[in-house]
Every structure is written in C-alpha cells, then in structure tokens.
Amino acid sequence: MEQPKQMMRSTDIAISRTFDASRELVWKAWTVPEYFMRWWGPKGFTAPVVKIDLRVGGKYLLSMRSPEGEEYWNTGEFREITPLEHLVYTQKFADEKGNEVPASHYGMPGDWPQATTVTVTFEALDGTTRMTLRESGIPLGQMHEMARAGWSESLDKLADVLKGGEFTSMRMDLVAEPGSREIVITLVFDAPRELVFRTYLDPTLLPRWWGPRSLTTTVEEMDARSGGRWRYVQRDAAGNVSAFHGVFHEVASPERLVYTFEFEGQPGHVMTESVTFEDMNGMTKVTDRAVFQNVEDRDEALRTGMKEGAAESMDRFAEVLEERKKASVGRSGARASS
C-alpha cells in the first residue's frame, strides 16, 4: 500500500536501511517480542523486557538496560498497522509499570513533547528488504543527534542478527531452579498456533520428532482427550526397548495440554507435564512445565540428558513444522490457481 508523502520537519529523524532478509522476517523482528529484544538498543545495551500488543490501539512496553545496569523504559500506542508494510506508533518515556513519566525523569534536557511518533515502512526488493524509519518530535540539539546515533546502532545490531541467521524457526530456553521440582522449557516456533498444536498430537507425525534421531519411536496408543491414555515405545540400533506412558488430564485445542509421564523402566516415578500454546502474531510460544514428584527425580532427569534430548526433539519438531508449512502454502497456491 502506498503511503501518503509527508513533509519532513526539522525535528524528524529519518533512516533507511536495506537488509539481506525477507520482508516477513524483518517485519517479525519489529513485531515479535522474542525477536525485537535481540536487537533493540544502542551497542552494549540489552532489552530484557519487551511486551507488544500488536493491534491498532494496542500498547507496548520496552526496557532498555545500559552496560552499567541502568534501565530506561518506553511505552506507546500503535496508531496504524498494515502487516508486512507499515507501522505507526507513539513513543513515550515510562516507568517499569508502563506509567508515563517526563523526559526529565531520565535526565533528558530540552523541551520534549509528550510523545514522539515513529513510522516504519517495509519494502520487498528481490529477497532483500528496504526499511525506512522516521521519528518525529525529538528536540533539536545534542539529544537529537544522540537519538539518531541510538537508532543507527540498534539497526546495526538488527543487521548483524539477520545476517548471522539468529532468527530461526525455533528457539528453546530451559530453566531449572536449584531445589525446585520443576523444569520449564520455553520454545518459540515460526508457525501458527493451530498448526503447532495439531502437529504435537498427530500420532502419524510424532515418530518423526519424539526423541533423539538415533532411536525409533512407535506410537502404540494415543487417545488425546481428558482421561485418554498414551504409550510410546522406543528402540535403539541394537534392538533395546524403552517404553513410556501416561494419561491426558486436559486437552484444550489449541491452547493447553496437561498429562502425566512415566518411564516404564522406573515405575512409580510420575511426572506431570503442562504445555501451553500462545499465539504471537503468527508465531507460537510453547511453554512446557514439567513437575516431578521430588527434587531428586528432577535432578536425575537433568543428569541423564533431559535438556539435550529435549533440544534434539524440538529441533526435529521444527523441521516437521517447516515441511507442513510449505505443504500448506502449496495447497493454498493450488486452490488459488484452480
């Protein structure tokens, strides 16, 4: 969509960059919190908190942390959203709760307006993306140049992570606090929530991703409903067999699963697993919370390779998702041309 041309004011900052990445990926870098936090802020700064409600009238909250540990917060509201093409939002200084504060709260000199306006456009160019950014309302003078430098360094970081392939189809974090009975695994998949949920429970696809590549998995039972049972059997190259089973307590498509997990080689050691699926603007955040009967069972699972096994399984799961996404696009194209 062609945007109306605007006259550039003396207080505007305007920067254009061409990124060696698809427009879809650059758009996600701006609109998906898990991606945005990996580049936002000048060199040496981090973005430990990024919350984005991507809708007209929706708000965002960003934390920018300096190398010395000082935190600067921004908030604002989305005014215009044309997916993949155009973003307009306000930007204001804030505290950690999202309440607006004056620029002087952070020691900023000059006559700052209540809010500045940021406009970002995205243009696809033969596999690359030309992004044009404009921020209006920053007072002229030293802070104007500092703001321009801050944007330039942030966009340098964005170019680096795009070039380095750091925005992948799957990312996994595992947290196991000392003395806790829990292991919490957080994953982000570049696929719609409904597709992720269906793939997770599809007994015909599960042998392709569940467990390490060196093992063969067979689904002997999969009754995905409250009270239904499941059982998987794994075999290694030497023919050794391991089996696992459990009961579904909750199946709420496409949002949540709760089930038990028991390794038949150690009967009586039952784990309860809760898995939530959160939509993130076309991507999916999966949070897998495993609660063991005691700390000793939790620590034994970590010692015997649960983290490594989960990482390999989820890598394989992401591969299956990518295949299903491509197949879905192919079917859509075939329908459109018929």
C-alpha positions in Angstrom: 0.0 0.0 0.0 1.5 3.4 -1.0 1.6 5.8 1.9 0.9 9.5 1.5 4.0 11.6 1.3 4.7 13.6 4.4 6.8 16.8 4.6 9.9 16.2 6.6 10.2 18.5 9.7 13.4 19.8 11.2 12.8 17.6 14.2 12.4 14.4 12.2 15.0 11.6 12.2 14.9 9.6 9.0 17.0 6.5 8.4 16.8 3.9 5.5 18.4 0.5 5.6 18.4 -2.4 3.2 18.6 -5.8 5.0 19.6 -9.1 3.3 16.5 -10.8 4.6 12.9 -11.3 3.6 10.3 -8.7 4.4 8.4 -11.2 6.5 11.5 -11.8 8.7 12.3 -8.1 9.1 8.6 -7.4 10.0 8.8 -10.1 12.7 12.0 -8.5 14.0 9.9 -5.4 14.7 6.7 -7.0 15.9 7.5 -10.3 17.8 8.9 -9.7 21.3 11.2 -12.7 21.2 12.9 -11.2 18.1 12.7 -7.5 19.0 14.6 -7.9 22.3 17.6 -9.3 20.4 18.5 -6.1 18.7 16.7 -3.1 20.4 19.0 -0.5 21.9 22.4 1.0 21.1 25.6 -1.0 21.2 26.2 -2.6 24.6 22.6 -2.2 25.7 20.1 -5.0 26.1 16.3 -5.3 26.1 15.4 -7.6 28.9 11.6 -6.8 28.8 9.6 -6.5 25.6 5.8 -6.6 25.6 3.9 -5.9 22.4 0.2 -5.9 21.9 0.2 -5.6 18.1 -3.2 -4.1 17.2 -4.4 -0.6 16.5 -4.8 0.9 19.9 -2.6 -1.8 21.5 0.3 -0.7 23.6 3.9 -1.9 24.1 6.4 -1.7 27.0 10.2 -1.8 26.4 13.0 -1.9 28.9 16.5 -0.8 27.7 19.4 -1.7 30.0 22.7 0.1 29.8 26.1 -1.7 30.3 26.1 -0.1 33.8 22.8 -1.7 34.7 20.6 1.5 34.4 17.2 0.9 32.9 15.2 3.1 30.6 11.6 2.3 29.8 9.4 3.3 26.9 5.8 2.8 26.1 3.4 3.9 23.4 0.4 3.0 21.3 0.1 1.6 17.8 -1.8 4.0 15.5 -1.5 2.3 12.1 -0.7 -1.3 11.2 -0.5 -2.7 7.7 1.0 -6.2 8.1 4.4 -6.5 6.4 4.2 -3.0 5.0 3.7 -0.2 7.5 3.8 0.6 11.3 3.0 3.9 13.0 3.2 4.2 16.8 3.8 6.7 19.5 6.8 6.6 21.8 6.9 8.0 25.4 9.2 7.7 28.4 7.7 5.4 31.1 8.5 3.6 34.3 8.6 -0.2 34.7 4.9 -0.4 35.2 4.2 1.4 31.9 3.2 4.7 33.5 4.2 7.8 31.5 7.0 9.9 33.0 8.6 13.1 31.8 11.9 13.1 29.9 13.5 14.7 32.9 12.9 11.5 34.8 15.8 10.1 32.9 17.8 13.3 33.0 16.9 14.3 29.4 17.4 18.1 28.7 15.4 20.2 26.4 11.7 20.7 25.6 10.4 17.2 24.9 6.9 16.7 23.7 4.5 14.3 25.5 5.2 11.7 22.7 7.2 11.3 19.6 5.8 9.4 16.5 7.6 6.6 14.9 6.8 5.5 11.3 8.4 2.4 9.8 7.8 1.1 6.3 9.0 -2.2 4.8 9.6 -2.7 1.0 10.4 -6.1 -0.5 13.2 -5.9 -3.1 14.2 -9.3 -4.7 14.7 -11.2 -1.5 16.0 -8.2 0.5 14.0 -5.6 2.4 14.3 -1.8 2.4 13.2 -0.4 5.7 12.6 3.3 6.2 12.2 4.7 9.7 11.1 8.2 10.7 10.7 9.6 14.2 9.1 13.0 14.7 9.2 15.3 17.7 12.7 14.9 19.2 14.0 18.4 20.2 16.9 19.7 18.0 20.3 19.8 19.6 22.5 17.2 21.3 19.7 14.8 22.2 18.5 14.8 18.6 21.9 13.6 17.4 22.1 11.1 20.3 18.7 9.7 19.3 19.8 9.3 15.7 23.0 7.5 16.8 20.9 5.2 19.1 18.7 4.2 16.2 21.7 3.7 13.9 23.4 1.4 16.4 20.2 -0.5 17.0 19.7 -1.1 13.3 23.4 -2.2 13.1 22.6 -4.8 15.6 19.5 -5.8 13.7 21.6 -6.2 10.5 24.0 -8.4 12.4 21.4 -10.8 13.8 19.7 -11.0 10.4 23.0 -11.7 8.7 24.0 -14.3 11.4 20.8 -16.2 11.0 19.9 -15.8 14.6 16.2 -15.5 13.9 15.5 -19.2 13.3 12.3 -21.2 13.1 12.8 -22.5 16.7 14.4 -21.2 19.9 14.5 -23.0 23.2 15.2 -21.9 26.8 15.3 -24.3 29.8 15.1 -23.1 33.4 15.7 -25.5 36.3 16.0 -23.6 39.6 18.1 -25.2 42.3 16.0 -27.0 44.8 12.9 -26.9 42.6 10.8 -29.9 41.4 10.1 -28.1 38.1 11.8 -27.8 34.7 10.3 -25.1 32.5 11.1 -25.2 28.8 10.1 -22.2 26.6 10.1 -22.5 22.8 9.2 -20.2 20.0 8.2 -21.7 16.7 7.8 -19.8 13.4 4.4 -21.4 12.7 0.7 -20.7 13.5 -0.6 -22.0 16.9 -3.2 -24.3 15.4 -0.5 -26.0 13.2 1.8 -26.4 16.2 -0.9 -27.9 18.4 -2.1 -30.3 15.7 1.4 -31.4 14.9 2.2 -32.0 18.6 -0.7 -34.5 18.9 -0.6 -36.1 15.5 0.3 -39.9 16.0 1.4 -40.2 12.4 4.0 -37.4 12.8 5.1 -38.0 16.3 7.6 -40.8 15.4 9.4 -38.3 13.2 10.3 -35.9 16.1 9.8 -37.5 19.5 13.2 -38.4 21.0 16.8 -38.5 19.6 17.4 -39.2 15.9 19.3 -42.4 16.9 16.1 -44.0 18.3 13.0 -45.3 16.5 9.7 -44.3 18.1 6.4 -46.2 17.7 3.1 -44.8 18.9 1.1 -47.7 20.4 -1.7 -45.6 21.9 -2.8 -42.0 21.5 -6.2 -41.1 22.9 -5.9 -37.3 23.1 -8.9 -36.4 25.3 -9.4 -36.0 29.0 -8.9 -39.4 30.6 -7.4 -40.8 27.4 -4.1 -42.7 27.6 -0.9 -42.6 25.5 2.1 -45.0 25.2 5.2 -44.7 23.1 7.9 -47.4 22.6 11.5 -46.6 21.5 14.1 -48.9 20.1 17.8 -48.3 19.5 20.0 -49.8 16.8 20.8 -52.8 19.0 17.1 -53.6 19.5 16.9 -52.4 23.1 13.4 -51.2 24.0 12.2 -48.4 26.3 8.6 -47.5 26.8 6.8 -44.5 28.2 3.1 -43.9 29.0 0.7 -41.5 30.7 -2.8 -40.2 30.9 -4.2 -36.9 29.5 -5.9 -34.8 32.1 -6.7 -31.8 29.9 -6.8 -31.3 26.1 -7.9 -27.8 25.2 -7.2 -27.2 21.5 -5.2 -25.2 20.5 -4.3 -23.7 23.9 -3.3 -26.2 26.5 -2.4 -29.8 27.3 -1.9 -31.5 30.7 -0.8 -35.1 31.0 1.3 -37.5 33.1 4.6 -39.0 32.0 6.1 -42.2 33.3 9.1 -44.2 32.2 8.2 -47.9 32.4 11.8 -48.7 33.3 11.3 -46.8 36.6 7.7 -47.4 37.6 6.2 -45.1 40.2 8.2 -42.0 39.2 5.4 -40.0 37.7 5.9 -36.5 36.2 3.0 -34.1 35.4 3.5 -32.0 32.3 1.6 -28.9 31.4 2.1 -27.4 27.9 0.6 -24.1 26.8 0.5 -22.7 23.2 0.4 -18.9 22.9 -0.2 -17.1 19.6 2.4 -14.4 18.9 1.3 -12.7 15.7 1.5 -15.8 13.5 4.3 -17.4 15.6 3.8 -19.7 18.6 5.3 -19.6 22.1 5.2 -23.0 23.7 5.8 -23.3 27.5 6.3 -26.8 28.8 6.3 -27.1 32.6 7.3 -30.5 34.0 6.7 -31.1 37.7 8.4 -34.1 39.3 7.5 -35.8 42.5 10.6 -34.6 44.2 13.8 -32.7 43.7 15.9 -35.9 43.3 13.8 -37.1 40.4 14.1 -33.7 38.7 17.9 -33.6 39.2 18.2 -37.2 37.9 16.3 -36.3 34.7 18.8 -33.4 34.1 21.8 -35.5 34.9 20.7 -38.2 32.4 20.3 -35.8 29.5 16.8 -34.4 29.6 18.0 -31.0 28.3 19.9 -32.4 25.4 17.1 -34.8 24.5 14.5 -32.1 24.6 16.7 -29.8 22.4 17.1 -32.6 19.8 13.4 -33.5 19.8 12.4 -29.8 19.3 14.9 -29.3 16.5 13.2 -32.3 14.8 9.8 -30.9 15.6 10.7 -27.6 14.0 11.7 -29.5 10.8 8.4 -31.3 10.7 6.6 -27.9 11.2 8.5 -26.4 8.3 7.5 -29.2 6.0 3.9 -28.8 7.0 4.0 -25.0 6.5 5.4 -25.5 3.0 2.8 -28.1 2.2 0.0 -25.8 3.4 1.3 -22.9 1.2 1.4 -25.3 -1.7 -2.1 -26.4 -1.2 -3.3 -22.7 -0.9 -1.5 -21.8 -4.1 -3.1 -24.8 -6.0 -6.5 -23.7 -4.8 -5.9 -20.2 -5.9 -4.9 -21.2 -9.4 -7.7 -23.6 -9.9 
